[in-house]
Amino acid sequence: MAQHARRLVREAVTFAGAGVEVVEGLISPDEIAGLMRAVQDITDMQARSVGLPAGLDALDLPPHARSGVYDMVNSHPALFRLAGKPEIVELADRFINGGRTGQVIVKGLQLRMDLPGNQSELLGWHRDRDYFQSLPQNGVVLWLPLVDIDERTGGISVVPRPVPDVEFVELVKHWPGRKPMRVFEVKEPDRVLAEGPPPVRVSCRAGDGVFFNLWNMHRSEPNSSERVRWTLQFRYFSASEAVASRLDRAALEHG
């Protein structure tokens, strides 16, 4: 881990310009296995609740029970432990604040379940910044797959530069077995794509981490494999910016 951390420090200027960096082996196979055991425990519980035997894959559950797996696993303590892993927080700190400041907060923790061939679950081009408008503008996303990412499992494509000057549209998407969800997608993505540079489609191994700027336009690619594509997504923000914003508001209100 230290070797990757040193490499990232050297390439901080690159990240500042492109807003994308891949870190190999950010979490270990044991950490992945532990999280997937938690997923299986929750899957077994949901299976029994609808009269099915334990040991099934989440894919084998009816949509409403599979939705229960998704909701419960996203409240599991294992997600919070990984999001607070010191090595991960330090890297986020370096990307956001340019050094080891300890001024980082985490928000928007998610273990995402992309079903095989279910393109209806995919979002179009979007920026995570638009989902967290009340939080600091300076931050990074960590996209971390729990399976190997290749052409079949799909993965993620990222425009390798922050894109602050675009409009977004608010949509409501309907996914099988889940409540309608409000999403924000870039209004004219083709204009941004035409300006270049071209999007980077990330291929990496399970446990590798992909950091990118909150302002980077990105989208998930279709999963054409036969299994679920499990990915972790954490968002880190500058705590110092959040504190400064609160102090500014207090000064205006009480000055």
C-alpha positions in Angstrom: 0.0 0.0 0.0 2.8 2.4 0.8 4.3 1.9 -2.6 1.0 2.9 -4.3 0.6 5.9 -1.9 4.1 7.2 -2.8 3.3 6.8 -6.5 0.0 8.7 -6.0 1.8 11.6 -4.3 4.2 11.9 -7.3 1.2 11.9 -9.7 -0.9 14.3 -7.7 -0.5 17.0 -10.4 -1.8 14.5 -13.0 -4.8 13.8 -10.9 -5.4 17.5 -10.4 -5.6 17.9 -14.2 -7.4 14.7 -15.2 -9.2 13.8 -12.0 -8.7 10.1 -12.5 -6.3 7.6 -10.9 -6.3 3.8 -10.5 -4.8 2.2 -7.4 -4.0 -1.5 -7.5 -4.9 -3.7 -4.5 -6.7 -1.1 -2.5 -8.6 -3.7 -0.5 -7.4 -7.3 0.0 -9.1 -10.6 -1.1 -9.8 -11.3 2.5 -11.7 -8.0 2.8 -13.6 -8.7 -0.3 -14.5 -12.2 1.0 -15.7 -10.8 4.3 -18.0 -8.4 2.5 -19.4 -11.0 0.2 -20.0 -13.3 3.2 -22.2 -10.5 4.6 -24.0 -10.3 1.3 -24.6 -14.0 1.4 -25.9 -13.9 4.9 -28.4 -11.2 4.0 -29.3 -13.1 0.8 -30.0 -16.2 2.9 -32.2 -14.2 5.2 -34.2 -12.7 2.4 -34.5 -16.1 0.7 -36.0 -17.7 3.8 -38.4 -14.8 4.2 -40.0 -15.8 0.9 -39.9 -19.6 1.5 -36.7 -20.3 -0.5 -33.7 -22.3 0.8 -30.4 -20.7 1.9 -27.4 -20.8 -0.3 -29.0 -19.1 -3.4 -27.4 -16.3 -5.4 -29.1 -12.9 -5.2 -29.9 -13.4 -8.9 -32.2 -16.4 -7.9 -34.4 -14.3 -5.7 -37.6 -12.6 -6.9 -37.2 -8.9 -7.5 -38.8 -7.7 -4.3 -36.6 -10.0 -2.2 -33.5 -9.0 -4.2 -34.3 -5.4 -3.5 -34.3 -6.2 0.2 -30.8 -7.6 -0.1 -29.7 -4.4 -1.8 -31.3 -2.2 0.9 -30.0 -4.2 3.8 -26.4 -4.6 2.6 -26.1 -0.9 2.2 -26.6 -0.5 5.9 -24.0 -3.1 6.8 -21.2 -2.1 9.2 -18.6 -3.7 6.8 -19.2 -0.8 4.3 -18.4 1.8 6.9 -15.3 0.0 8.1 -13.9 -0.1 4.5 -14.9 3.5 3.9 -12.9 4.5 7.0 -9.9 2.3 6.2 -6.9 4.6 7.0 -5.0 3.9 3.8 -8.1 4.8 1.7 -8.9 8.0 3.7 -5.3 9.1 3.4 -5.4 8.7 -0.4 -8.7 10.6 -0.6 -7.2 13.3 1.6 -4.1 13.7 -0.7 -6.3 13.9 -3.8 -8.7 16.4 -2.2 -6.5 18.6 -0.1 -3.0 17.9 -1.6 -1.6 16.4 1.5 -2.3 14.5 4.8 -4.6 17.0 6.6 -7.2 14.8 8.2 -9.8 17.2 6.9 -12.0 14.6 5.1 -15.6 13.5 5.5 -17.2 10.5 3.7 -20.8 10.4 2.4 -22.8 8.4 -0.1 -21.6 4.9 0.7 -23.0 2.3 -1.6 -22.5 -1.3 -2.5 -24.0 -1.5 -6.0 -25.5 -4.6 -7.6 -25.5 -4.5 -11.4 -27.4 -7.4 -12.8 -26.3 -9.3 -15.9 -27.7 -7.7 -19.1 -30.0 -5.4 -17.1 -29.2 -2.1 -18.9 -32.3 -0.5 -17.4 -30.3 -0.1 -14.2 -27.6 2.0 -15.8 -27.4 5.7 -15.6 -26.4 7.9 -18.6 -23.5 10.3 -18.4 -23.6 12.1 -15.0 -21.5 13.7 -12.4 -21.6 12.8 -8.7 -21.3 16.4 -7.8 -25.0 16.9 -8.9 -26.2 14.4 -6.3 -24.5 16.1 -3.4 -25.2 19.8 -4.0 -25.4 20.8 -0.3 -21.9 19.3 0.4 -18.5 20.8 -0.4 -17.6 21.1 -4.1 -14.1 19.7 -3.6 -14.2 15.9 -3.4 -13.5 12.6 -5.0 -15.4 9.4 -5.8 -13.9 6.0 -5.1 -15.3 3.3 -7.4 -14.0 -0.1 -6.2 -15.1 -3.4 -7.9 -15.4 -6.7 -6.0 -15.1 -8.7 -9.2 -12.6 -8.4 -12.1 -13.6 -5.8 -14.6 -13.3 -6.6 -18.3 -15.3 -6.2 -21.5 -17.9 -8.7 -20.3 -18.4 -7.4 -16.8 -18.5 -3.8 -18.2 -17.2 -1.5 -15.5 -17.1 2.2 -15.8 -16.1 4.9 -18.3 -14.8 8.3 -17.1 -14.1 11.5 -19.0 -10.5 12.3 -17.8 -11.1 15.9 -16.9 -13.4 17.7 -14.5 -16.4 19.2 -16.3 -17.9 22.1 -14.3 -19.7 23.9 -17.2 -22.6 21.5 -18.1 -26.3 21.5 -17.3 -28.0 18.4 -15.9 -31.6 17.1 -16.2 -33.6 15.4 -13.4 -35.2 12.1 -14.4 -37.1 9.3 -12.6 -36.0 5.8 -13.4 -37.9 2.6 -12.7 -35.8 -0.5 -11.9 -37.3 -4.0 -11.4 -38.2 -4.6 -7.7 -37.2 -1.2 -6.5 -38.9 2.1 -5.8 -38.7 4.8 -8.5 -35.4 6.7 -8.2 -34.6 10.3 -9.0 -31.4 10.7 -11.0 -29.4 13.5 -12.6 -27.9 13.1 -16.0 -25.8 15.5 -18.1 -28.1 17.4 -20.5 -25.8 17.5 -23.6 -23.1 14.8 -23.1 -22.2 14.7 -26.8 -21.0 18.3 -26.6 -18.6 17.5 -23.8 -17.4 14.3 -25.4 -16.7 16.1 -28.7 -14.4 18.5 -26.8 -12.2 15.7 -25.7 -10.2 14.0 -24.4 -12.1 10.7 -25.1 -13.5 8.8 -22.1 -11.3 6.2 -20.5 -13.0 2.8 -20.1 -11.4 1.3 -16.9 -10.3 -2.4 -16.8 -9.0 -3.5 -13.4 -9.0 -6.4 -11.0 -11.2 -7.0 -8.0 -10.0 -4.8 -5.1 -8.4 -2.1 -7.3 -9.7 1.4 -6.6 -10.6 4.0 -9.2 -10.5 7.6 -7.8 -12.1 10.4 -9.8 -13.1 13.9 -9.3 -16.7 14.7 -8.3 -16.9 16.9 -11.4 -15.8 14.1 -13.8 -18.5 12.9 -16.2 -18.8 9.2 -16.1 -21.2 6.2 -16.6 -21.4 2.5 -15.9 -21.2 0.1 -18.8 -23.5 -2.8 -19.4 -22.8 -6.1 -17.6 -22.9 -8.8 -20.3 -21.5 -11.5 -18.0 -23.6 -14.2 -16.2 -23.1 -12.9 -12.7 -23.8 -9.8 -10.6 -21.2 -7.0 -10.8 -20.7 -5.9 -7.3 -19.0 -2.5 -6.8 -18.3 -0.2 -3.8 -18.8 3.5 -4.3 -17.7 6.0 -1.6 -17.6 9.8 -1.8 -15.1 11.8 0.1 -15.3 15.6 0.6 -13.1 18.3 2.0 -14.1 18.8 5.7 -12.1 22.1 5.9 -14.3 23.4 3.1 -17.4 22.3 4.9 -16.3 24.0 8.1 -15.4 27.2 6.3 -18.8 27.2 4.6 -20.6 26.9 8.0 -18.5 29.7 9.5 -19.3 32.0 6.5 -23.0 31.3 6.9 -22.8 32.0 10.7 -21.0 35.3 10.0 -23.7 36.4 7.6 -26.5 35.4 10.0 -25.0 36.9 13.2 -22.6 39.5 11.9 
